[in-house]
Amino acid sequence: MSLLVQRPDVSEFRRRFSWLMLFAVVCFLAIGGRAFQLQIVHAEDYRAIARDNIVRQVRLATTRGFIRDRNGEVLAASRPAYHLFVVPEALTVDDPETKSPAMQPVWDKLVDYAGLGSGERARLEQRLLATRARGGARLRQQILLKEDLSRDVVAVLKTHARELVGKVRRNGRDQAMTAADVVPVSVRYYPYEKAGAHVLGYMREVDAEMLVKLRKKGYREGDRLGATGVERAWESYLRGTRGLEKRIVDRRGVRRKPREGIIEEPRRIDPIPGRDLRLTIDGKIQQAMVKAMRGELAGGAALIDVRNGRILGLVSKPSYDPNQLSGGSGKKVIRDAFRRLFSDPLKPAIDKTVSGAYPPGSTFKPFTALAALDKGLIDPRRTVSCRGSLRFGRRIFRCTQAHGVTDLHKAIAESCNVYFYRLVSESGVTMDMIAEMGMRFGLGKKTGLGINAETSGRMPTRAWMALRNKGQFRLGFTLNAALGQGATTVSVLQLALAYGALANGGTLYQPQIVRAVETAGGQVVQEFTPRVRRRLKLDSAHQKIIKRALWGGVNEAGGTAHRARLAGVDVAGKTGSAQVSHRRAKSKELDNVWYFNRDHAWFAGYAPSTIAEVAVVVMIEHGGAGGKHAAPVAFEIIRAYQQIRDAPRKSPLNREGSRP
């Protein structure tokens, strides 16, 4: 009977057992659910994280496109270089006794392998210890330690890469970390150095501010891009596209052999090199122009083909070495170069051919004469008497000399100011007529070359002058404008294009400096044909009058450029001496204020005088008389052009193996 009676502790046991079973089931369900989440739901995510721990994506540098002259000679190229980057945290440590930063033992090995001198070692140690003391994110980031390593040093560092491992403290434990890394980079190289620096430009490093805008375009820290010139304007063509390679590394970052199935495809994406540019510039002509200006302190010169608007040479002086600014010689060299650039009173950083605006002086007289002829206001055979000056109101307007009886031909050839003063005061030539003719020839507007910050110059009108002078307009403003003085300004390139249009019969071309885009193998991807901005409607008889006078300015005994002419060089052109606003001498300018108060010297012309091929403009800043300083430079440039043109052509350039 007692066996049929249930003991009271059995029910309690069953109740506890049920709770235990429920707890166990819940635990197994939780574990199973978590396992399902890890292995099924988020399997790909965690597999990717695990793979990323051992698979490193390395960006492969691309090769920037070459810049060549019209004959295939290299003007800008890229050479391989190697920089040494280090992680300060892996080279330094907090001394447990002194609590101050100290260098790790691996630093001694790095100094030995990198061949650092005692002075350089002390400077770099101080920099690394200072970084350790400041702490922050910079301590864990790679910093540039040394630029442009020699190939021998690179070989030693690569050989002993496994030894260059430091210790870092993470989560209370010491971990190994690669302390140094040799990174291949491409350094821009300009074999012509200062010749053509303003045209080609230079490279600059992408800073933090620029990176905010450029990161979406694929730029990264430490990248370089074109800062000025062709390098900047054609950056998208020259730059190229980076490649990508996936590598397996161990916990210290040392590369290991790849294993099947770990690295996803594609394992490697090859970089795409940048496009090459073929310029219209002729390297030999460019060097000849630099040589022709060797005796002058500052100025600009342009040589263009009047048949198509292509620029054969463009020189701004003083110049600079773009190799120093492009990063190949280190940041100290860059800082020193920029300091010299912006402290020089001659302003070598400014491209004086397109960015500088100067009064053209007497080189503008042919356009004033054309304005008078076009409106039928003068008879070119009519003469005036030049006694060396003209009184107008209370002011005396002076001429270069007393020319006596002067017609239009003599006024241009011998540069008689009085004749042009009388065009305004007696013949009715107005400022608006002069400005309108200048603008027809492209003056007062940007040429659209696009390689540097470009000035538009100025062709002042009556309304503009009245606005700038509190509603007052005086006839003296027009007298100055007739001579290319006062508020009238042009750039060297603008004037060259205008004289080109005068020489070729009235076709104003768009200036062209890039002729074609090519592949690394020389295949033309895109070719640019000449573009016409405007075809001028000018009376052919008027053009002949002006051209004959320009020929006389060089080849007749009284011509202002007659003494500077060279045998065998057939040139027609006009000299100019443009007055400048005089400076007052400051304490630091007592020795050179005389120079800055001298006139600008000009020569503008074309050659040959019969069937023109090229137009040349030379402007010597504060050079004085145009016939004495600018004309000889222009004639030497034309002679060099003729010699280069007539020299036998070399065989086509072999482009194979031209890329590093």
C-alpha positions as CSV (number, residue, x, y, z in Angstrom):
1,M,0.0,0.0,0.0
2,S,2.8,2.3,0.8
3,L,4.3,1.7,-2.7
4,L,1.2,3.3,-4.3
5,V,1.6,6.5,-2.3
6,Q,3.8,9.1,-4.1
7,R,6.5,10.6,-2.0
8,P,6.2,14.4,-1.6
9,D,9.9,15.0,-2.6
10,V,9.5,13.3,-6.0
11,S,7.1,16.0,-7.3
12,E,9.6,18.6,-6.2
13,F,12.4,16.8,-8.1
14,R,10.3,16.6,-11.2
15,R,9.5,20.3,-11.0
16,R,13.2,21.1,-10.7
17,F,14.1,18.7,-13.5
18,S,11.6,20.4,-15.8
19,W,13.2,23.8,-15.1
20,L,16.6,22.4,-15.8
21,M,15.5,20.9,-19.1
22,L,13.9,24.2,-20.1
23,F,17.1,26.1,-19.2
24,A,19.2,23.6,-21.2
25,V,16.9,23.9,-24.2
26,V,17.0,27.7,-24.1
27,C,20.8,27.5,-23.9
28,F,21.1,25.2,-26.8
29,L,18.6,27.3,-28.8
30,A,20.7,30.4,-28.0
31,I,23.9,28.7,-29.0
32,G,22.3,27.3,-32.1
33,G,20.8,30.7,-33.0
34,R,24.1,32.4,-32.5
35,A,25.9,29.7,-34.6
36,F,23.2,30.1,-37.3
37,Q,23.8,33.9,-37.2
38,L,27.6,33.6,-37.4
39,Q,27.8,30.7,-39.9
40,I,24.7,31.4,-42.1
41,V,23.4,34.9,-41.7
42,H,26.6,36.8,-41.3
43,A,29.0,34.2,-42.7
44,E,30.2,36.4,-45.6
45,D,30.7,39.4,-43.4
46,Y,32.9,37.6,-40.9
47,R,34.7,35.7,-43.7
48,A,35.5,39.0,-45.2
49,I,36.8,40.4,-41.9
50,A,39.0,37.3,-41.4
51,R,40.2,37.6,-45.0
52,D,41.0,41.3,-44.6
53,N,43.2,40.4,-41.6
54,I,45.6,38.6,-43.8
55,V,44.8,40.0,-47.3
56,R,46.2,43.5,-47.9
57,Q,45.2,45.5,-50.9
58,V,48.2,47.4,-52.3
59,R,47.6,50.2,-54.7
60,L,50.0,50.1,-57.7
61,A,51.3,53.4,-58.8
62,T,50.6,54.5,-62.4
63,T,53.0,56.3,-64.7
64,R,52.3,59.9,-65.5
65,G,52.2,60.7,-69.2
66,F,55.2,62.2,-70.9
67,I,55.1,65.7,-72.4
68,R,57.0,66.0,-75.7
69,D,57.7,68.8,-78.1
70,R,56.5,68.8,-81.7
71,N,59.5,66.7,-82.8
72,G,59.1,64.1,-80.1
73,E,61.8,65.4,-77.7
74,V,60.9,64.8,-74.1
75,L,60.0,68.0,-72.2
76,A,58.6,66.3,-69.0
77,A,58.9,62.7,-67.9
78,S,58.7,60.6,-64.8
79,R,61.5,58.7,-63.2
80,P,61.2,56.0,-60.5
81,A,62.1,57.0,-56.9
82,Y,61.9,55.3,-53.5
83,H,60.8,56.9,-50.3
84,L,61.3,55.5,-46.8
85,F,58.2,55.6,-44.5
86,V,58.2,54.6,-40.8
87,V,55.7,54.2,-38.0
88,P,56.9,56.3,-35.0
89,E,55.1,54.0,-32.5
90,A,57.2,51.0,-33.8
91,L,60.5,52.9,-33.5
92,T,60.0,54.6,-30.1
93,V,59.0,53.5,-26.6
94,D,58.2,55.1,-23.2
95,D,61.1,54.4,-20.9
96,P,59.7,52.8,-17.8
97,E,62.2,54.4,-15.5
98,T,62.4,58.0,-16.8
99,K,58.8,58.0,-18.3
100,S,60.3,59.8,-21.3
101,P,60.3,58.7,-24.9
102,A,63.3,56.7,-26.1
103,M,64.3,54.9,-29.3
104,Q,63.8,51.1,-29.7
105,P,66.8,48.9,-30.6
106,V,65.4,48.5,-34.2
107,W,66.2,52.1,-34.8
108,D,70.0,51.4,-34.8
109,K,69.5,48.7,-37.5
110,L,67.4,51.1,-39.6
111,V,70.0,53.9,-39.3
112,D,72.7,51.4,-40.4
113,Y,70.8,50.0,-43.4
114,A,69.5,53.4,-44.6
115,G,73.0,54.9,-44.4
116,L,72.0,57.9,-42.3
117,G,74.8,60.2,-41.2
118,S,75.2,61.3,-37.6
119,G,73.7,64.8,-38.2
120,E,70.7,63.3,-40.1
121,R,70.2,60.6,-37.4
122,A,70.1,63.2,-34.6
123,R,67.6,65.3,-36.5
124,L,65.3,62.4,-37.3
125,E,65.5,61.0,-33.7
126,Q,64.4,64.4,-32.4
127,R,61.5,64.4,-34.8
128,L,60.4,60.8,-33.9
129,L,60.7,61.4,-30.1
130,A,58.7,64.6,-30.4
131,T,56.0,62.7,-32.2
132,R,56.0,60.1,-29.4
133,A,55.7,62.8,-26.8
134,R,52.7,64.4,-28.5
135,G,50.9,61.1,-29.0
136,G,47.7,61.1,-30.9
137,A,46.8,59.4,-34.2
138,R,50.0,60.6,-35.9
139,L,52.0,58.2,-33.7
140,R,50.4,55.2,-35.4
141,Q,50.5,56.6,-38.9
142,Q,53.3,56.2,-41.5
143,I,55.4,59.3,-41.9
144,L,58.0,60.1,-44.5
145,L,61.5,59.7,-43.1
146,K,63.7,60.0,-46.2
147,E,63.1,60.8,-49.8
148,D,64.7,59.5,-53.0
149,L,66.7,56.6,-51.7
150,S,69.6,55.3,-53.7
151,R,69.1,51.9,-55.3
152,D,71.8,50.4,-53.1
153,V,70.0,51.5,-50.0
154,V,66.7,50.2,-51.3
155,A,68.3,46.8,-51.9
156,V,69.7,46.6,-48.4
157,L,66.3,47.6,-46.8
158,K,64.5,45.0,-48.9
159,T,67.0,42.3,-47.9
160,H,66.7,43.0,-44.2
161,A,63.0,43.8,-44.2
162,R,62.2,41.0,-41.7
163,E,64.6,42.5,-39.1
164,L,63.0,45.9,-39.2
165,V,60.2,45.0,-36.7
166,G,59.4,47.0,-33.6
167,K,57.1,46.5,-30.6
168,V,53.9,48.3,-29.9
169,R,51.6,48.0,-26.9
170,R,48.1,46.9,-27.7
171,N,45.4,45.7,-25.2
172,G,48.1,45.4,-22.5
173,R,50.3,43.1,-24.6
174,D,53.4,43.7,-26.8
175,Q,52.8,43.1,-30.4
176,A,55.2,43.0,-33.4
177,M,54.8,45.7,-36.1
178,T,56.8,46.4,-39.3
179,A,58.7,49.6,-38.5
180,A,59.8,50.7,-41.9
181,D,58.5,50.4,-45.5
182,V,60.1,51.4,-48.8
183,V,57.5,52.9,-51.1
184,P,58.1,53.3,-54.8
185,V,56.9,56.7,-56.2
186,S,57.1,58.4,-59.5
187,V,59.0,61.7,-59.5
188,R,58.5,64.3,-62.3
189,Y,61.6,65.2,-64.2
190,Y,62.1,68.2,-66.6
191,P,65.3,67.7,-68.7
192,Y,65.1,71.3,-70.1
193,E,65.0,72.7,-66.5
194,K,64.3,76.4,-66.6
195,A,63.6,76.6,-70.3
196,G,59.8,76.4,-70.7
197,A,59.1,76.1,-66.9
198,H,56.1,78.5,-67.1
199,V,54.6,76.6,-70.1
200,L,55.1,73.1,-68.6
201,G,54.4,74.0,-65.0
202,Y,55.3,71.8,-62.0
203,M,53.9,69.3,-59.6
204,R,52.6,69.8,-56.1
205,E,51.6,67.5,-53.3
206,V,47.9,67.1,-52.5
207,D,47.3,68.7,-49.1
208,A,44.5,68.0,-46.6
209,E,42.4,70.9,-47.9
210,M,42.6,69.7,-51.5
211,L,42.1,66.1,-50.5
212,V,38.5,66.9,-49.3
213,K,37.6,67.7,-52.9
214,L,39.9,65.3,-54.8
215,R,39.4,62.1,-52.8
216,K,36.3,61.2,-54.9
217,K,38.5,61.4,-58.0
218,G,40.9,58.8,-56.6
219,Y,43.6,61.0,-55.1
220,R,45.2,59.9,-51.8
221,E,47.5,61.4,-49.2
222,G,51.0,62.0,-50.7
223,D,49.8,62.1,-54.3
224,R,51.0,64.8,-56.6
225,L,49.1,66.7,-59.3
226,G,49.9,69.5,-61.7
227,A,50.0,72.9,-60.1
228,T,50.6,75.2,-63.1
229,G,51.1,75.2,-66.8
230,V,50.3,72.2,-69.1
231,E,50.7,69.9,-66.1
232,R,47.7,71.4,-64.4
233,A,45.5,72.1,-67.4
234,W,45.9,68.6,-68.8
235,E,46.0,66.8,-65.5
236,S,43.1,64.4,-66.3
237,Y,45.0,63.2,-69.4
238,L,48.4,62.9,-67.9
239,R,47.5,61.4,-64.6
240,G,46.6,57.8,-65.5
241,T,44.7,55.3,-63.3
242,R,46.2,53.3,-60.3
243,G,46.2,49.5,-60.3
244,L,45.5,47.1,-57.4
245,E,47.1,44.0,-56.1
246,K,45.9,41.7,-53.3
247,R,48.6,40.1,-51.1
248,I,48.6,37.7,-48.1
249,V,50.6,39.0,-45.1
250,D,51.2,37.7,-41.6
251,R,50.5,39.5,-38.3
252,R,53.7,41.5,-38.7
253,G,52.8,42.6,-42.2
254,V,55.4,40.5,-44.0
255,R,54.2,39.2,-47.3
256,R,53.5,35.4,-47.6
257,K,52.9,33.1,-50.5
258,P,49.2,33.2,-51.7
259,R,46.9,30.3,-50.9
260,E,44.2,29.0,-53.1
261,G,40.7,30.2,-52.4
262,I,41.7,33.0,-49.9
263,I,42.2,35.8,-52.3
264,E,39.1,36.7,-54.4
265,E,39.4,37.6,-58.0
266,P,40.5,39.8,-59.5
267,R,43.9,39.4,-57.7
268,R,45.5,42.1,-59.7
269,I,44.3,45.1,-61.7
270,D,47.1,46.6,-63.7
271,P,47.6,50.3,-63.6
272,I,46.7,52.3,-66.7
273,P,49.5,54.8,-67.7
274,G,48.6,58.4,-68.4
275,R,48.4,59.7,-71.9
276,D,51.3,61.5,-73.5
277,L,51.0,65.0,-74.8
278,R,52.6,66.2,-78.0
279,L,53.0,70.0,-77.8
280,T,53.3,72.6,-80.6
281,I,56.4,73.9,-78.8
282,D,59.7,73.2,-80.4
283,G,62.3,72.4,-77.7
284,K,65.2,73.8,-79.7
285,I,63.4,77.0,-80.5
286,Q,62.5,77.3,-76.8
287,Q,66.2,77.0,-75.8
288,A,67.2,79.5,-78.5
289,M,64.7,82.0,-77.2
290,V,66.0,81.6,-73.7
291,K,69.5,82.1,-75.0
292,A,68.5,85.2,-77.0
293,M,67.2,86.8,-73.7
294,R,70.3,86.0,-71.7
295,G,71.4,89.6,-71.4
296,E,68.0,90.9,-70.0
297,L,66.8,90.7,-66.4
298,A,63.0,90.2,-67.0
299,G,60.5,90.0,-69.8
300,G,58.6,87.7,-72.1
301,A,58.8,86.4,-75.7
302,A,56.4,84.6,-77.9
303,L,56.9,82.9,-81.3
304,I,53.7,81.7,-83.1
305,D,53.0,80.2,-86.5
306,V,50.8,82.7,-88.3
307,R,49.4,80.0,-90.6
308,N,47.6,78.1,-87.8
309,G,48.1,79.8,-84.4
310,R,50.4,77.1,-83.0
311,I,52.8,78.3,-80.4
312,L,56.4,77.4,-81.3
313,G,58.0,79.1,-78.3
314,L,56.9,80.9,-75.1
315,V,59.5,82.2,-72.7
316,S,59.0,84.1,-69.4
317,K,62.0,85.5,-67.6
318,P,63.2,85.2,-64.9
319,S,62.3,81.5,-64.7
320,Y,62.6,78.7,-62.1
321,D,63.6,75.1,-62.1
322,P,60.4,72.9,-61.9
323,N,62.5,70.0,-60.8
324,Q,63.1,71.7,-57.4
325,L,59.3,72.4,-57.0
326,S,58.1,69.0,-58.0
327,G,59.3,67.0,-55.0
328,G,62.2,65.0,-56.4
329,S,64.8,66.6,-54.1
330,G,62.9,66.8,-50.8
331,K,60.6,69.2,-49.0
332,K,63.5,71.5,-47.8
333,V,64.4,72.2,-51.4
334,I,60.8,72.9,-52.2
335,R,60.5,75.4,-49.3
336,D,63.8,77.1,-50.3
337,A,62.7,77.4,-53.9
338,F,59.3,78.9,-53.1
339,R,61.0,81.4,-50.7
340,R,63.2,82.6,-53.5
341,L,60.3,82.7,-55.9
342,F,58.1,85.0,-53.9
343,S,60.9,87.2,-52.4
344,D,62.4,88.1,-55.8
345,P,61.3,91.6,-56.9
346,L,61.4,90.4,-60.6
347,K,58.5,88.0,-59.8
348,P,59.7,84.8,-61.5
349,A,56.5,83.0,-60.4
350,I,54.4,85.1,-62.8
351,D,54.1,84.0,-66.5
352,K,54.9,87.3,-68.2
353,T,53.7,86.0,-71.5
354,V,50.0,85.4,-70.6
355,S,49.5,86.6,-67.0
356,G,51.3,90.0,-67.3
357,A,49.4,93.0,-68.7
358,Y,51.6,95.8,-70.0
359,P,51.1,99.0,-72.1
360,P,52.2,98.1,-75.6
361,G,53.5,101.5,-76.5
362,S,54.3,102.2,-80.1
363,T,53.7,98.5,-81.1
364,F,50.0,99.5,-81.0
365,K,50.3,102.3,-83.5
366,P,49.5,100.0,-86.6
367,F,46.1,99.3,-85.0
368,T,45.4,103.0,-84.4
369,A,46.3,103.6,-88.1
370,L,44.0,100.9,-89.2
371,A,41.2,102.4,-87.2
372,A,41.7,105.7,-88.9
373,L,42.0,104.1,-92.4
374,D,39.0,101.9,-91.8
375,K,36.8,104.9,-91.0
376,G,38.1,106.9,-93.9
377,L,39.4,109.6,-91.7
378,I,42.9,110.0,-93.2
379,D,44.7,110.0,-96.5
380,P,47.9,107.9,-96.0
381,R,49.7,110.4,-98.3
382,R,48.8,113.4,-96.2
383,T,51.7,114.8,-94.2
384,V,52.0,116.7,-91.0
385,S,55.0,118.6,-89.5
386,C,56.6,117.1,-86.5
387,R,58.8,119.5,-84.5
388,G,59.3,117.1,-81.6
389,S,56.2,117.9,-79.6
390,L,52.6,119.0,-79.7
391,R,51.0,121.4,-77.3
392,F,47.4,120.5,-76.4
393,G,45.8,122.7,-73.8
394,R,48.2,123.3,-71.0
395,R,50.1,120.1,-71.6
396,I,52.9,119.4,-74.0
397,F,52.9,115.9,-75.6
398,R,56.4,115.0,-76.7
399,C,57.8,112.9,-79.6
400,T,60.9,110.8,-79.7
401,Q,62.6,113.4,-82.0
402,A,61.7,116.1,-84.6
403,H,60.7,114.1,-87.6
404,G,59.9,117.0,-89.9
405,V,57.4,116.3,-92.7
406,T,55.8,113.0,-91.9
407,D,53.2,110.8,-93.6
408,L,51.6,107.6,-92.3
409,H,54.4,105.3,-93.6
410,K,57.1,107.4,-92.0
411,A,55.1,107.8,-88.8
412,I,55.0,104.0,-88.3
413,A,58.5,103.2,-89.6
414,E,60.2,106.0,-87.5
415,S,57.6,106.0,-84.7
416,C,56.4,109.6,-84.8
417,N,54.1,110.3,-81.9
418,V,53.0,113.8,-83.2
419,Y,51.4,112.2,-86.3
420,F,49.2,110.0,-84.1
421,Y,48.4,112.8,-81.8
422,R,47.1,114.7,-84.8
423,L,45.0,111.7,-85.8
424,V,43.1,112.3,-82.6
425,S,43.1,116.1,-82.3
426,E,42.6,116.9,-86.0
427,S,41.3,113.8,-87.9
428,G,38.6,112.8,-85.4
429,V,39.9,109.4,-84.4
430,T,38.1,108.5,-81.1
431,M,39.0,106.3,-78.2
432,D,36.1,104.0,-79.1
433,M,37.4,103.6,-82.6
434,I,40.8,102.6,-81.3
435,A,39.3,100.2,-78.8
436,E,37.0,98.6,-81.4
437,M,39.9,97.9,-83.8
438,G,42.1,96.5,-81.0
439,M,39.3,94.2,-79.9
440,R,38.8,93.0,-83.5
441,F,42.4,91.8,-83.3
442,G,41.7,89.9,-80.0
443,L,43.2,92.6,-77.7
444,G,41.3,93.2,-74.4
445,K,40.1,89.6,-74.2
446,K,41.6,86.4,-72.9
447,T,43.1,84.3,-75.7
448,G,41.8,81.1,-74.1
449,L,45.1,79.3,-74.0
450,G,44.2,77.9,-70.6
451,I,47.5,76.8,-69.2
452,N,48.0,79.6,-66.6
453,A,46.0,82.4,-65.1
454,E,45.5,84.7,-68.0
455,T,45.0,88.4,-68.2
456,S,42.4,89.9,-70.5
457,G,44.4,93.1,-70.9
458,R,42.4,96.3,-71.5
459,M,41.1,98.3,-74.5
460,P,39.6,101.3,-72.7
461,T,36.5,103.0,-74.1
462,R,35.3,106.5,-73.5
463,A,32.6,105.3,-71.1
464,W,35.1,103.2,-69.2
465,M,37.5,106.2,-68.8
466,A,34.7,108.5,-67.8
467,L,33.6,106.0,-65.1
468,R,37.1,105.7,-63.7
469,N,37.6,109.5,-63.6
470,K,34.4,110.6,-61.8
471,G,32.4,111.2,-65.0
472,Q,35.1,113.4,-66.6
473,F,36.7,112.6,-69.9
474,R,39.6,114.4,-71.4
475,L,40.9,114.3,-74.9
476,G,44.3,113.5,-73.5
477,F,43.1,110.0,-72.7
478,T,42.6,109.4,-76.4
479,L,46.0,110.9,-77.2
480,N,47.6,108.3,-74.9
481,A,45.5,105.5,-76.2
482,A,46.5,106.2,-79.8
483,L,50.1,105.4,-78.7
484,G,49.3,102.3,-76.7
485,Q,49.8,104.2,-73.4
486,G,47.6,105.2,-70.5
487,A,45.0,102.5,-69.6
488,T,45.7,100.4,-72.6
489,T,47.3,97.1,-71.7
490,V,48.0,93.8,-73.6
491,S,49.8,90.5,-72.9
492,V,52.8,89.3,-74.9
493,L,50.7,86.4,-76.4
494,Q,47.8,88.7,-77.3
495,L,50.1,91.0,-79.3
496,A,51.7,88.1,-81.0
497,L,48.4,86.7,-82.2
498,A,47.3,90.2,-83.3
499,Y,50.5,90.6,-85.4
500,G,49.9,87.1,-86.7
501,A,46.5,88.1,-87.9
502,L,48.0,91.3,-89.5
503,A,50.7,89.2,-91.2
504,N,48.4,86.4,-92.6
505,G,45.8,88.8,-94.1
506,G,43.2,88.9,-91.3
507,T,42.7,85.5,-89.7
508,L,42.8,85.6,-85.9
509,Y,43.6,82.1,-84.6
510,Q,42.9,80.5,-81.3
511,P,46.4,79.9,-79.7
512,Q,47.3,76.2,-79.6
513,I,49.9,74.6,-77.4
514,V,48.8,70.9,-77.4
515,R,48.8,69.3,-80.8
516,A,47.9,65.7,-79.9
517,V,47.2,63.2,-77.2
518,E,49.1,60.0,-77.6
519,T,49.5,56.6,-76.0
520,A,52.8,55.5,-74.5
521,G,53.6,53.7,-77.8
522,G,53.1,56.9,-79.9
523,Q,49.7,56.1,-81.3
524,V,47.6,59.3,-81.7
525,V,44.4,59.2,-79.6
526,Q,43.2,62.7,-80.3
527,E,44.6,65.3,-82.6
528,F,43.7,69.0,-82.3
529,T,43.3,71.0,-85.5
530,P,43.8,74.8,-85.7
531,R,40.8,76.9,-84.7
532,V,39.9,80.3,-86.1
533,R,38.6,82.8,-83.7
534,R,37.7,85.5,-86.2
535,R,38.2,86.4,-89.9
536,L,38.8,90.2,-89.9
537,K,37.2,92.2,-92.7
538,L,40.0,94.6,-93.6
539,D,40.6,96.5,-96.8
540,S,43.6,94.8,-98.6
541,A,44.9,98.2,-99.6
542,H,45.0,99.3,-95.9
543,Q,46.8,96.1,-95.0
544,K,49.5,96.7,-97.6
545,I,50.1,100.2,-96.3
546,I,50.6,99.0,-92.8
547,K,52.8,96.0,-93.9
548,R,55.0,98.3,-96.0
549,A,55.5,100.6,-93.1
550,L,56.4,97.7,-90.8
551,W,58.9,96.6,-93.3
552,G,60.3,100.1,-93.4
553,G,60.6,100.1,-89.6
554,V,63.3,97.4,-89.9
555,N,64.8,97.8,-93.3
556,E,64.8,101.6,-94.0
557,A,67.6,103.8,-92.8
558,G,65.3,105.8,-90.5
559,G,63.5,102.8,-89.1
560,T,63.5,102.4,-85.3
561,A,64.8,98.8,-85.6
562,H,67.2,99.4,-88.5
563,R,70.3,99.3,-86.5
564,A,69.5,96.0,-84.8
565,R,68.7,94.1,-88.1
566,L,70.7,90.9,-88.9
567,A,72.0,90.0,-92.3
568,G,69.9,87.3,-93.9
569,V,67.0,87.8,-91.5
570,D,64.0,89.1,-93.3
571,V,61.7,90.7,-90.7
572,A,59.0,93.4,-90.6
573,G,57.9,94.9,-87.4
574,K,57.5,97.7,-84.9
575,T,59.5,98.8,-81.8
576,G,57.9,100.3,-78.7
577,S,59.0,102.0,-75.5
578,A,56.1,102.0,-73.1
579,Q,56.2,104.4,-70.2
580,V,55.4,103.0,-66.7
581,S,54.0,104.6,-63.5
582,H,57.0,105.8,-61.6
583,R,57.7,104.4,-58.2
584,R,58.8,106.3,-55.2
585,A,62.0,105.0,-53.6
586,K,61.5,103.2,-50.4
587,S,64.3,102.4,-48.0
588,K,64.8,98.9,-49.4
589,E,64.5,100.1,-53.0
590,L,67.0,102.9,-53.1
591,D,69.4,100.8,-55.2
592,N,67.0,99.5,-57.8
593,V,64.2,102.1,-58.1
594,W,65.9,103.5,-61.2
595,Y,65.4,100.1,-62.9
596,F,61.6,99.9,-62.1
597,N,61.1,103.4,-63.4
598,R,62.5,102.6,-66.9
599,D,60.2,102.1,-69.9
600,H,59.2,98.6,-71.1
601,A,61.0,97.7,-74.3
602,W,58.9,96.1,-77.1
603,F,59.3,94.6,-80.5
604,A,56.5,93.0,-82.5
605,G,56.8,91.7,-86.0
606,Y,56.7,88.8,-88.4
607,A,59.0,86.9,-90.8
608,P,59.5,86.6,-93.6
609,S,58.1,90.0,-94.5
610,T,56.7,88.8,-97.9
611,I,54.9,85.6,-97.1
612,A,54.9,85.4,-93.3
613,E,55.5,82.1,-91.4
614,V,55.9,83.3,-87.8
615,A,55.1,86.3,-85.6
616,V,57.4,87.3,-82.8
617,V,56.8,89.6,-79.9
618,V,59.5,90.4,-77.3
619,M,58.9,92.5,-74.2
620,I,61.8,93.4,-71.9
621,E,60.5,94.6,-68.6
622,H,62.0,98.1,-67.8
623,G,64.4,97.5,-70.7
624,G,64.3,101.1,-72.0
625,A,64.3,101.6,-75.8
626,G,62.7,98.9,-77.8
627,G,65.1,99.3,-80.8
628,K,68.1,98.8,-78.5
629,H,66.9,96.0,-76.2
630,A,63.8,94.2,-77.6
631,A,64.6,94.2,-81.4
632,P,68.0,92.5,-81.2
633,V,66.4,89.7,-79.1
634,A,63.6,89.3,-81.6
635,F,66.0,89.2,-84.6
636,E,68.1,86.5,-82.9
637,I,65.0,84.4,-82.3
638,I,64.0,84.7,-86.0
639,R,67.5,83.7,-87.0
640,A,67.4,80.7,-84.7
641,Y,64.0,79.7,-86.1
642,Q,65.3,79.9,-89.7
643,Q,68.3,77.8,-88.8
644,I,66.2,75.1,-87.1
645,R,63.7,75.1,-89.9
646,D,66.3,74.6,-92.6
647,A,68.4,72.0,-90.6
648,P,68.1,68.4,-91.8
649,R,65.4,66.4,-90.0
650,K,66.5,63.5,-87.8
651,S,64.9,60.1,-88.1
652,P,61.7,59.6,-86.1
653,L,62.2,59.1,-82.3
654,N,62.3,55.5,-81.2
655,R,59.7,55.4,-78.4
656,E,60.2,51.8,-77.2
657,G,61.5,51.6,-73.7
658,S,60.9,55.2,-73.0
659,R,58.8,54.5,-70.0
660,P,60.5,53.7,-66.7
